[in-house]
Amino acid sequence: MKITDFQIEYYESETAPFNWRDGLVGGPGGMVRQTLLRVKTDADIDGIVWLKNDAISRDIVENCLAPNFLGADPLMREQLWSLIWELDRLQEFPMYALGYLDVAVSDIAAKATGLPAYKLMGGHKSRAKAYASTVTMDTIDDYLRLADRCLEKNYKAIKLHVWGRVHDDVALVGKLREHVGPDIELMLDGSAGYTLDESIRLGRAMEESDYLWLEEPMREFNLYAYERLCSTLDIAILGAECTDGVHFNAAEWIQRGACDRLRTSWFFKGGFTGALKVASLADSFQLQADVHGCGPGALTLACAIPNTLYYESIVPEESLPDATLHGTILPDADGWVYPEECPGIGWDPDPSKRV
């Protein structure tokens, strides 16, 4: 089998406006255009991947992927991953682009074998526990109302994206626990908005309210600060979400004791091949490799690896664009979500949304 073409397609879907913490940009709502890369082969099997930042990604596809990988065998995934890694040394791809080719050829391989992608990668389980991952709301009452809607939709765990104002965030931590009771798992994502002292203060409040993890409270450049945080707090610190270097960098976090749980993802860790390397590394140290992000790609990864339980679902769900045929992945009555059992990743686009 050979790669014969790289094609760009566009789709549009409606979204709702949302915010992130102070200092970060949310979304204005309305129609959002999504970019899809379709990798074609001489076997009439296509592999697809959804791209980020259209102008940058299109330039990478047209001026790097197509010139270097037309005619390549898409089933030689480790070889292709290694070649991309070599190109990255001087090209310095954005993290989200490092795995474009790998994800597309993984989709091809799964379709060629007639398997769902999570089974092609090992197939550890056929479901994952969904947690509602909030956008940033305006008030505590807004968060509590959103939590009620999440519980009505059968989510059994909720992760906060907060304001990045430690005094207000500490108050929210306690109020949410009081509101949902002791049986709902709670987490918090700091989105790298705190200092070390603020992270310690927030973490202690979370410990008092029995939260499961504190995620990326600081920018991830200073491992010493994360070592201090982990040695000071009992709550699990989930880190290495936005770090470059895939498993090579993840090894430093583990060796330095800078996190208690490790992030992996198809879009920041070099596709599925890189994400699996991170997960295997974490597993060898008895650490969880929690999968970042939502959608069929994230669910595929969560169900492929042994050392994760959870699937992240952004709420309100309409905050993010979704031009797939499958649509938004929602939990069943017991809080579980299930990957597609069709060949491939299961995120083929809806033709009616193509532009």
C-alpha positions as CSV (number, residue, x, y, z in Angstrom):
1,M,0.0,0.0,0.0
2,K,1.2,3.5,-0.9
3,I,0.2,7.0,0.0
4,T,-1.1,8.8,-3.1
5,D,-2.4,12.1,-2.0
6,F,-2.9,14.6,0.8
7,Q,-6.3,16.5,0.6
8,I,-7.6,19.3,2.7
9,E,-11.4,19.6,3.3
10,Y,-13.5,22.1,5.3
11,Y,-16.6,21.6,7.4
12,E,-18.7,24.0,9.5
13,S,-20.7,23.5,12.7
14,E,-22.5,25.7,15.2
15,T,-21.0,26.4,18.6
16,A,-21.9,28.2,21.8
17,P,-19.7,31.0,23.2
18,F,-17.5,30.1,26.2
19,N,-14.7,31.3,28.3
20,W,-11.5,30.0,29.8
21,R,-9.6,31.4,32.9
22,D,-8.5,35.0,33.1
23,G,-5.8,35.6,30.5
24,L,-6.8,32.8,28.1
25,V,-9.0,33.1,25.0
26,G,-12.3,31.2,24.8
27,G,-14.7,31.0,21.9
28,P,-17.1,33.6,20.5
29,G,-19.7,31.0,19.4
30,G,-21.4,30.9,16.0
31,M,-20.3,28.9,13.0
32,V,-16.8,27.4,13.3
33,R,-14.9,26.1,10.3
34,Q,-12.9,22.9,10.9
35,T,-10.1,21.6,8.7
36,L,-9.7,17.9,7.9
37,L,-6.8,16.2,6.3
38,R,-7.6,13.2,4.1
39,V,-4.6,10.9,3.3
40,K,-5.4,8.7,0.3
41,T,-3.9,5.4,-0.8
42,D,-3.7,3.2,-3.8
43,A,-5.8,0.7,-2.0
44,D,-8.8,3.1,-1.9
45,I,-8.5,3.4,1.9
46,D,-8.4,6.9,3.3
47,G,-7.2,8.0,6.7
48,I,-8.4,11.2,8.2
49,V,-7.3,13.6,11.0
50,W,-8.9,16.9,12.1
51,L,-6.4,19.7,12.0
52,K,-5.9,22.8,14.2
53,N,-5.0,26.4,13.1
54,D,-5.8,26.0,9.4
55,A,-3.1,28.3,7.9
56,I,-0.3,26.8,9.8
57,S,-1.4,23.2,9.4
58,R,-2.1,23.6,5.7
59,D,1.4,24.9,5.2
60,I,2.8,21.9,7.0
61,V,0.8,19.5,4.9
62,E,1.6,21.1,1.6
63,N,5.3,21.9,2.2
64,C,6.4,19.1,4.5
65,L,4.1,16.1,4.6
66,A,3.2,15.9,0.9
67,P,6.8,16.3,-0.4
68,N,8.3,13.9,2.1
69,F,5.6,11.2,2.3
70,L,3.9,10.7,-1.0
71,G,4.6,7.1,-2.0
72,A,5.3,6.0,1.6
73,D,3.8,2.8,3.0
74,P,1.2,3.9,5.6
75,L,1.4,0.7,7.4
76,M,5.0,1.4,8.5
77,R,3.8,3.6,11.3
78,E,6.9,3.4,13.5
79,Q,9.1,4.2,10.6
80,L,6.9,7.2,9.6
81,W,6.8,8.4,13.2
82,S,10.6,8.3,13.4
83,L,11.0,10.2,10.1
84,I,8.6,12.9,11.4
85,W,10.6,13.1,14.6
86,E,13.8,13.6,12.6
87,L,12.2,16.4,10.6
88,D,10.9,18.1,13.7
89,R,14.5,18.7,14.9
90,L,14.9,21.6,12.5
91,Q,11.3,22.2,11.4
92,E,10.1,22.6,15.0
93,F,6.5,21.6,14.3
94,P,3.8,22.9,16.6
95,M,3.1,20.1,19.1
96,Y,-0.4,19.7,17.8
97,A,1.0,19.0,14.3
98,L,3.6,16.4,15.2
99,G,1.1,13.6,15.1
100,Y,-1.0,14.5,12.0
101,L,0.5,11.8,9.8
102,D,0.6,9.2,12.5
103,V,-3.1,9.6,13.3
104,A,-4.1,9.4,9.6
105,V,-2.1,6.3,8.9
106,S,-3.4,4.7,12.1
107,D,-6.9,5.3,10.7
108,I,-5.8,3.7,7.5
109,A,-4.3,0.7,9.3
110,A,-7.5,0.1,11.3
111,K,-9.7,0.3,8.2
112,A,-7.3,-2.0,6.3
113,T,-7.6,-4.6,9.1
114,G,-11.3,-4.1,9.6
115,L,-10.8,-3.2,13.3
116,P,-11.8,-0.3,15.5
117,A,-8.6,1.7,16.1
118,Y,-8.6,1.1,19.8
119,K,-8.4,-2.7,19.2
120,L,-5.7,-2.2,16.6
121,M,-3.6,-0.5,19.3
122,G,-4.1,-3.3,21.8
123,G,-7.7,-3.0,23.0
124,H,-7.5,-2.9,26.8
125,K,-11.2,-2.1,27.4
126,S,-14.4,-1.3,25.5
127,R,-15.6,1.6,27.6
128,A,-14.3,4.6,29.7
129,K,-15.7,6.6,32.5
130,A,-16.8,10.0,31.3
131,Y,-16.0,13.1,33.4
132,A,-17.6,16.5,32.6
133,S,-14.8,19.0,32.0
134,T,-16.3,22.5,32.5
135,V,-15.6,25.6,30.6
136,T,-15.1,28.7,32.9
137,M,-18.3,30.1,34.2
138,D,-19.1,33.6,35.4
139,T,-20.2,32.8,39.0
140,I,-20.2,30.1,41.6
141,D,-24.0,29.7,41.0
142,D,-23.4,29.2,37.3
143,Y,-21.0,26.4,38.1
144,L,-23.5,24.7,40.5
145,R,-26.2,24.9,37.8
146,L,-23.9,23.4,35.3
147,A,-23.0,20.7,37.7
148,D,-26.7,19.9,38.1
149,R,-27.0,19.6,34.3
150,C,-24.0,17.3,34.2
151,L,-25.5,15.0,36.9
152,E,-28.8,14.9,34.9
153,K,-26.8,13.7,31.9
154,N,-25.3,10.9,34.0
155,Y,-21.8,12.2,34.5
156,K,-20.3,10.7,37.7
157,A,-17.3,13.0,37.8
158,I,-16.7,16.7,37.2
159,K,-13.5,18.6,36.5
160,L,-13.5,22.4,37.0
161,H,-11.8,24.9,34.7
162,V,-11.7,27.8,37.1
163,W,-10.9,31.6,37.0
164,G,-7.2,31.5,37.9
165,R,-7.9,33.7,41.0
166,V,-6.9,31.6,43.9
167,H,-9.1,33.1,46.5
168,D,-12.2,32.7,44.4
169,D,-11.2,29.3,43.2
170,V,-10.7,28.0,46.7
171,A,-14.3,29.1,47.5
172,L,-15.6,27.3,44.5
173,V,-13.8,24.1,45.4
174,G,-15.6,23.9,48.7
175,K,-19.0,25.0,47.4
176,L,-19.0,22.4,44.6
177,R,-18.2,19.6,47.0
178,E,-21.0,20.7,49.3
179,H,-23.4,20.9,46.3
180,V,-22.7,17.5,44.7
181,G,-22.1,15.5,47.9
182,P,-19.4,12.9,48.6
183,D,-20.0,10.4,45.9
184,I,-19.1,12.4,42.8
185,E,-15.5,12.5,41.8
186,L,-14.1,16.0,41.5
187,M,-10.9,17.3,39.8
188,L,-9.6,20.8,38.9
189,D,-7.6,22.0,36.0
190,G,-5.5,25.1,36.8
191,S,-4.6,25.8,33.1
192,A,-1.2,26.9,34.3
193,G,-2.6,30.0,36.0
194,Y,-0.9,29.9,39.4
195,T,2.3,30.5,41.2
196,L,3.8,27.8,43.4
197,D,2.5,29.3,46.6
198,E,-1.0,29.7,45.0
199,S,-0.9,26.1,43.8
200,I,-0.1,24.8,47.3
201,R,-2.9,26.9,48.8
202,L,-5.4,25.6,46.2
203,G,-4.2,22.0,46.6
204,R,-4.7,22.1,50.3
205,A,-8.3,23.3,49.9
206,M,-8.8,20.5,47.3
207,E,-7.5,18.0,49.8
208,E,-10.0,19.2,52.4
209,S,-12.8,18.7,49.9
210,D,-11.5,15.3,48.7
211,Y,-10.7,16.1,45.1
212,L,-9.0,13.4,42.9
213,W,-6.4,15.5,41.2
214,L,-5.0,19.0,40.6
215,E,-4.0,19.4,36.9
216,E,-1.4,21.7,35.4
217,P,-1.6,24.4,38.0
218,M,1.6,26.1,36.8
219,R,3.4,26.5,33.4
220,E,5.4,23.4,32.8
221,F,8.8,24.7,32.3
222,N,10.1,24.5,35.9
223,L,10.4,21.0,37.1
224,Y,11.7,22.1,40.5
225,A,8.4,24.0,41.2
226,Y,6.5,20.8,40.4
227,E,8.8,18.7,42.5
228,R,8.1,21.1,45.4
229,L,4.4,20.9,44.8
230,C,4.3,17.1,44.7
231,S,6.4,16.8,47.9
232,T,4.2,19.3,49.7
233,L,0.7,18.1,48.8
234,D,-1.0,14.7,49.2
235,I,-3.4,15.3,46.3
236,A,-2.3,13.8,43.0
237,I,-0.6,16.3,40.6
238,L,-1.4,15.6,37.0
239,G,1.3,17.1,34.8
240,A,3.2,17.2,31.5
241,E,0.1,18.1,29.5
242,C,1.6,20.8,27.3
243,T,5.2,19.8,27.2
244,D,7.2,19.1,24.1
245,G,9.3,16.0,23.6
246,V,6.7,13.2,24.0
247,H,8.1,10.3,26.0
248,F,11.6,11.6,26.3
249,N,10.3,14.7,28.2
250,A,7.8,12.6,30.2
251,A,10.7,10.5,31.5
252,E,12.2,13.6,33.1
253,W,8.9,14.3,34.9
254,I,8.8,10.8,36.3
255,Q,12.5,10.7,37.2
256,R,12.3,14.0,39.0
257,G,9.1,13.2,40.9
258,A,7.4,16.2,39.3
259,C,3.9,14.6,38.9
260,D,1.8,11.8,40.3
261,R,-0.2,11.2,37.1
262,L,0.9,11.8,33.6
263,R,-1.0,13.4,30.7
264,T,-1.0,11.8,27.3
265,S,-2.9,12.8,24.1
266,W,-2.9,12.1,20.4
267,F,-2.7,15.9,19.6
268,F,0.2,17.0,21.9
269,K,2.2,13.8,22.1
270,G,2.9,12.9,18.5
271,G,-0.2,11.1,17.4
272,F,-1.2,7.7,18.7
273,T,2.3,6.2,18.4
274,G,3.7,8.9,20.7
275,A,0.8,8.9,23.1
276,L,1.2,5.1,23.5
277,K,4.9,5.6,24.2
278,V,4.0,8.0,27.0
279,A,1.4,5.7,28.4
280,S,3.7,2.7,28.4
281,L,6.4,4.7,30.1
282,A,3.9,5.8,32.8
283,D,2.7,2.2,33.2
284,S,6.2,1.0,33.9
285,F,6.3,3.3,36.9
286,Q,2.8,2.4,38.1
287,L,1.4,5.8,37.1
288,Q,-1.8,6.6,35.4
289,A,-1.7,8.1,31.9
290,D,-4.8,10.3,31.8
291,V,-5.9,11.1,28.3
292,H,-6.3,14.7,27.4
293,G,-9.2,16.0,25.3
294,C,-12.5,14.7,24.0
295,G,-13.8,13.1,20.8
296,P,-13.3,9.8,19.1
297,G,-9.5,10.1,19.0
298,A,-9.3,10.6,22.8
299,L,-11.7,7.8,23.4
300,T,-9.8,5.5,21.1
301,L,-6.6,6.2,23.1
302,A,-8.3,5.8,26.5
303,C,-9.7,2.4,25.5
304,A,-6.4,1.2,24.0
305,I,-4.2,1.6,27.2
306,P,-4.4,-0.1,30.5
307,N,-3.4,2.7,32.8
308,T,-6.3,5.1,32.4
309,L,-10.0,5.0,33.4
310,Y,-11.4,8.3,32.3
311,Y,-12.7,10.1,29.2
312,E,-12.8,13.9,29.2
313,S,-16.0,15.6,27.9
314,I,-16.1,19.4,27.6
315,V,-19.4,20.8,29.0
316,P,-21.5,22.5,27.9
317,E,-21.0,20.1,25.0
318,E,-22.0,22.7,22.4
319,S,-19.0,24.8,23.2
320,L,-16.8,22.9,20.7
321,P,-17.5,22.3,17.0
322,D,-18.4,18.8,15.9
323,A,-18.7,18.1,12.2
324,T,-18.6,14.3,12.6
325,L,-21.3,11.8,11.7
326,H,-21.2,10.3,15.1
327,G,-21.8,13.6,17.0
328,T,-21.1,14.3,20.6
329,I,-20.1,11.4,22.8
330,L,-22.4,11.2,25.9
331,P,-22.4,8.8,28.8
332,D,-24.9,6.1,29.4
333,A,-27.0,5.8,32.6
334,D,-24.0,4.6,34.6
335,G,-21.6,7.2,33.3
336,W,-19.7,5.2,30.7
337,V,-18.9,6.1,27.1
338,Y,-18.1,3.6,24.3
339,P,-15.8,3.8,21.3
340,E,-17.2,3.1,17.8
341,E,-16.9,-0.6,16.8
342,C,-16.6,0.2,13.1
343,P,-13.2,0.0,11.3
344,G,-11.0,3.1,12.0
345,I,-11.2,5.9,14.6
346,G,-14.9,6.6,14.1
347,W,-14.7,10.3,13.4
348,D,-15.7,10.5,9.7
349,P,-17.1,13.8,8.7
350,D,-20.8,14.7,8.1
351,P,-21.0,15.4,4.4
352,S,-23.9,17.8,5.0
353,K,-21.5,20.1,6.9
354,R,-18.8,20.3,4.2
355,V,-18.1,23.8,2.7
